């Protein structure tokens, strides 16, 4: 498949999605202050970011509201407390995990909500349930994507079947998600070509959500972009679960579209993100995350090792090999 655009051209189909509150919320149990969220909203609007994901629509039956901040649940009044009627060009997104969301009741009709985009996150074996959630959100009036997680663990035949199912659905876009941060750019290129060919066949846009276990989140994102992927996830200073994500400051510095302005991002980093790190929160590349990324494993073991401040990397590697 031919490369889409080059370093000197602007891709008008590109959309930048800020996932700082949602993926970054996995670092601090979504306990962001309103001041932080207000500043993030303003920074994203000023930077020209296209979508801001506020968090999850998680079930209050499954998750204790006393253990998590409000962005685990994204009640309508919580979002409106930040954005009001969202009188900006930026759209509002939330994520709904299959099996972890009371979507029939918690996702209200679009005409009652300031939310624009519902991102349905699913593992490949949950695809029938994901389709049901997609159709429910679409019938309620939302833009809808399907984020197929842990794609590096999916068999090619299963992926082909899942994409065909999504092609027959009313989903607007489908995400290539490197949950384990194990993909290399060559693999990202091959998968991007497969997803984009599917998208062109069925009229769906394609997005990418990358993790930085091997310091390749940015590289994989722009590799996917070069191959026709148009919706690009990023987070401020790469904040996200474990090793984090593609950094917003890197992505906006790379994109040539004049509607994006990286200056408000730098201002937000110095005013807000530095304070988060100084408070003791940690995210970003480290050896334990490299090990799980290299072995194509869920980062849970690496997250545990980081909390235990383990530096016996060789022993940890041996332990992870036993679970491979």
matplotlib code that plots the C-alpha trace (Angstrom):
import matplotlib.pyplot as plt

x = [0.0, 1.4, 2.4, -0.2, 1.4, 4.9, 6.7, 5.9, 2.2, -1.0, -3.4, -6.8, -8.3, -6.0, -7.6, -5.7, -7.2, -6.0, -6.3, -4.5, -7.4, -8.5, -5.1, -3.3, -6.1, -4.9, -1.8, -3.6, -7.0, -8.5, -8.0, -7.3, -8.2, -10.8, -8.1, -5.9, -8.8, -9.8, -6.3, -6.0, -9.3, -8.1, -4.7, -6.3, -8.7, -5.8, -3.6, -6.3, -6.7, -9.7, -11.0, -10.5, -11.2, -12.4, -12.3, -14.4, -18.1, -17.4, -20.2, -20.8, -22.0, -18.6, -16.3, -16.3, -16.9, -15.0, -11.8, -11.7, -11.9, -14.9, -13.3, -13.6, -17.3, -17.7, -21.1, -22.7, -22.7, -18.9, -18.0, -20.4, -18.7, -15.6, -16.8, -20.3, -21.9, -18.4, -18.6, -15.4, -14.5, -13.0, -15.2, -15.6, -15.0, -15.4, -14.4, -16.8, -15.2, -17.1, -18.2, -17.4, -20.1, -23.8, -24.1, -27.9, -28.5, -25.2, -24.8, -27.7, -29.1, -26.8, -29.3, -29.1, -25.3, -22.2, -20.3, -19.7, -17.7, -18.1, -15.1, -16.0, -13.0, -13.0, -10.9, -11.3, -13.4, -15.9, -16.8, -20.5, -21.0, -18.9, -21.2, -24.2, -22.7, -21.7, -25.2, -26.7, -24.4, -24.9, -28.7, -28.4, -26.8, -23.1, -20.0, -18.6, -15.3, -14.2, -10.8, -9.7, -7.2, -4.1, -3.9, -0.4, -2.0, -4.7, -4.6, -4.8, -7.9, -9.7, -8.8, -10.1, -13.4, -13.7, -13.0, -15.7, -18.2, -17.3, -17.6, -21.3, -21.9, -22.6, -19.3, -17.6, -14.0, -11.8, -8.6, -5.4, -4.4, -0.9, -1.9, 1.3, 3.7, 5.2, 4.8, 7.7, 7.2, 7.4, 4.5, 2.6, 3.0, 1.6, -1.4, -2.1, -2.3, -4.7, -6.9, -6.8, -7.8, -10.7, -11.6, -11.6, -13.8, -16.4, -16.1, -14.6, -11.7, -8.8, -7.1, -4.0, -3.4, 0.2, 2.1, 5.7, 7.2, 10.0, 10.1, 8.2, 4.8, 5.6, 7.4, 4.5, 2.0, 3.7, 4.3, 0.6, -0.1, 2.2, 0.1, -3.2, -4.3, -6.0, -7.1, -4.0, -4.1, -1.6, -1.3, 0.4, 4.0, 3.1, 1.1, -0.6, -0.8, 2.6, 5.1, 2.6, 1.6, 2.6, 3.5, 1.3, 4.2, 6.0, 3.0, 2.0, 5.6, 5.6, 2.3, 2.5, -1.1, -1.2, -4.4, -2.2, -0.2, 2.2, 2.9, -0.1, 1.0, 4.5, 2.8, 0.6, 3.5, 5.5, 2.5, 0.7, 2.6, 5.8, 3.8, 2.2, 5.6, 6.9, 3.9, 5.3, 3.3, 5.4, 4.9, 7.1, 9.7, 11.6, 13.3, 10.4, 8.1, 10.7, 10.7, 6.9, 6.8, 9.6, 7.8, 4.4, 2.9, 0.3, 2.2, 0.7, 3.9, 6.0, 3.7, 4.0, 7.8, 7.9, 5.8, 8.2, 11.1, 12.7, 16.0, 16.9, 16.2, 17.8, 15.9, 12.7, 13.3, 13.8, 10.5, 8.6, 10.1, 8.5, 5.1, 5.6]
y = [0.0, 3.4, 5.9, 8.5, 11.9, 13.0, 15.1, 18.3, 17.7, 18.0, 15.1, 16.7, 13.4, 13.3, 13.7, 13.9, 12.4, 13.3, 10.3, 11.8, 11.5, 8.0, 6.2, 8.5, 7.9, 4.3, 5.8, 7.6, 5.9, 8.8, 11.2, 14.3, 17.7, 19.8, 22.5, 20.0, 18.8, 22.4, 23.3, 20.2, 21.1, 24.6, 23.4, 20.9, 23.5, 26.0, 23.3, 22.4, 18.8, 17.3, 15.0, 14.9, 11.6, 12.2, 8.7, 5.6, 4.9, 2.2, 0.4, 1.6, -1.8, -3.3, -0.5, 1.2, 4.9, 5.6, 4.0, 5.9, 9.5, 10.6, 10.1, 6.4, 6.9, 10.1, 11.2, 13.8, 16.4, 15.8, 16.5, 19.5, 20.9, 21.2, 22.0, 23.5, 23.2, 22.7, 25.8, 24.8, 22.9, 20.1, 17.0, 15.0, 11.3, 8.5, 4.9, 2.0, -1.4, -4.5, -6.2, -3.3, -0.8, -0.5, 1.0, 0.7, 3.0, 4.9, 6.0, 8.4, 9.6, 12.0, 14.9, 14.9, 14.7, 16.8, 13.7, 13.2, 10.0, 6.6, 4.4, 0.7, -1.2, -5.0, -8.1, -10.2, -12.9, -10.3, -9.2, -10.1, -8.0, -5.2, -5.1, -4.9, -1.9, -0.2, -0.5, 0.8, 3.9, 4.5, 4.3, 6.9, 9.3, 9.1, 8.7, 5.3, 3.5, 0.0, -0.4, -4.0, -4.4, -6.6, -6.9, -8.4, -11.6, -12.0, -14.7, -13.4, -15.5, -14.1, -10.5, -11.0, -12.3, -9.5, -6.8, -8.4, -8.3, -4.6, -3.9, -5.0, -2.9, 0.8, 1.6, 4.7, 3.8, 0.9, 1.2, -0.7, -1.0, -2.1, -2.8, -4.6, -2.2, -5.1, -4.1, -2.9, -0.4, -3.2, -5.0, -1.8, -1.2, -4.6, -4.3, -0.7, -1.8, -4.5, -2.2, 0.6, -1.8, -2.9, 0.7, 1.6, -1.4, -0.6, 3.2, 3.2, 5.4, 3.7, 4.9, 3.8, 3.7, 2.8, 2.0, 2.8, -0.3, -0.4, 3.4, 2.9, 4.5, 7.6, 5.7, 3.2, 6.1, 7.9, 4.7, 4.0, 7.6, 7.1, 4.1, 5.8, 5.6, 8.9, 9.0, 9.3, 8.9, 10.7, 11.8, 14.7, 13.8, 10.2, 9.7, 6.4, 2.9, 1.7, 2.8, 5.3, 6.3, 8.3, 11.8, 14.7, 17.0, 14.7, 14.1, 17.8, 18.7, 16.2, 17.1, 19.9, 20.9, 24.6, 24.0, 22.3, 24.5, 22.7, 25.8, 25.4, 21.8, 22.9, 25.4, 22.7, 20.3, 22.9, 24.1, 20.8, 17.6, 18.4, 18.8, 15.4, 13.8, 15.7, 14.4, 10.9, 9.6, 7.5, 6.5, 6.1, 3.8, 1.5, -1.9, -3.9, -2.5, -3.3, -6.9, -7.4, -5.6, -7.8, -10.9, -9.7, -10.0, -7.9, -5.2, -6.2, -8.0, -4.9, -2.6, -4.8, -4.8, -1.0, -0.7, -3.0, -0.9, -4.1, -3.6, -7.3, -7.2, -10.4, -12.4, -10.6, -11.6, -15.2, -15.1, -13.6, -16.3, -18.9, -17.3, -16.8]
z = [0.0, -0.9, 1.7, 2.6, 2.5, 3.4, 5.8, 4.0, 3.4, 5.5, 5.9, 6.3, 7.6, 10.6, 14.1, 17.3, 20.4, 23.9, 26.3, 29.3, 31.7, 30.6, 30.2, 32.7, 35.1, 35.4, 37.1, 39.9, 40.1, 38.2, 41.1, 39.1, 40.6, 38.9, 38.4, 36.5, 34.3, 33.6, 32.6, 30.4, 28.7, 28.0, 26.8, 24.4, 23.0, 22.5, 20.9, 18.4, 19.7, 18.0, 20.8, 24.6, 26.2, 29.8, 31.1, 31.4, 31.7, 34.3, 36.2, 39.8, 40.6, 39.7, 40.9, 44.2, 43.7, 47.0, 45.6, 42.3, 41.1, 39.1, 35.7, 36.2, 35.8, 33.7, 34.9, 32.7, 35.5, 36.1, 32.4, 32.2, 35.4, 33.3, 29.8, 30.3, 26.8, 25.3, 23.1, 21.3, 18.2, 20.2, 20.8, 24.0, 24.2, 26.8, 26.8, 27.6, 28.3, 27.4, 30.5, 32.8, 31.8, 32.4, 29.0, 28.6, 31.5, 32.0, 28.4, 27.9, 24.6, 22.7, 22.8, 26.6, 26.7, 25.9, 24.9, 21.2, 20.9, 22.6, 22.3, 22.9, 24.1, 23.7, 23.6, 20.5, 22.2, 23.3, 19.8, 19.9, 23.1, 21.6, 18.5, 20.8, 22.6, 19.4, 18.0, 21.3, 21.3, 17.6, 18.0, 20.8, 18.4, 19.2, 17.0, 17.9, 17.6, 18.5, 20.1, 19.7, 22.6, 22.8, 19.0, 19.3, 20.9, 18.3, 15.6, 12.1, 11.3, 14.3, 13.4, 9.9, 11.3, 13.8, 11.2, 9.0, 11.9, 12.4, 8.7, 8.9, 12.0, 12.3, 13.9, 12.6, 13.2, 14.4, 16.5, 16.2, 19.9, 21.0, 24.6, 25.5, 23.7, 21.9, 18.3, 16.1, 13.3, 10.6, 12.4, 12.8, 9.1, 8.2, 10.6, 9.5, 5.9, 6.8, 8.9, 6.3, 3.5, 5.7, 6.4, 2.7, 2.0, 4.6, 4.9, 8.4, 9.6, 11.4, 14.6, 16.6, 20.4, 21.2, 24.4, 25.1, 26.6, 24.0, 23.4, 20.2, 20.9, 18.9, 16.1, 15.8, 15.7, 12.9, 11.0, 11.2, 10.1, 7.0, 6.1, 6.2, 9.8, 10.7, 14.3, 16.6, 20.4, 22.5, 26.2, 27.8, 28.6, 27.6, 30.9, 30.8, 32.4, 33.2, 30.5, 29.1, 25.6, 22.6, 23.9, 22.8, 22.6, 20.2, 18.0, 17.6, 17.0, 14.2, 12.5, 9.9, 10.0, 11.0, 13.0, 15.7, 18.1, 20.5, 22.6, 24.9, 25.5, 26.6, 28.9, 30.4, 30.9, 32.9, 34.9, 35.6, 34.6, 36.4, 39.6, 39.1, 38.8, 41.9, 43.8, 43.4, 40.4, 38.0, 34.4, 31.3, 30.0, 32.4, 32.2, 33.6, 30.9, 28.3, 29.5, 29.2, 25.9, 24.5, 25.7, 24.4, 27.9, 29.8, 31.8, 35.2, 36.2, 35.2, 37.1, 40.2, 39.8, 39.6, 42.7, 44.5, 43.2, 41.8, 40.0, 39.7, 36.0, 35.1, 37.7, 36.7, 33.1, 34.1, 36.0, 33.1, 30.7, 32.9, 32.2, 28.5]

ax = plt.figure().add_subplot(projection="3d")
ax.plot(x, y, z, "-o")
ax.set_aspect("equal")
plt.show()
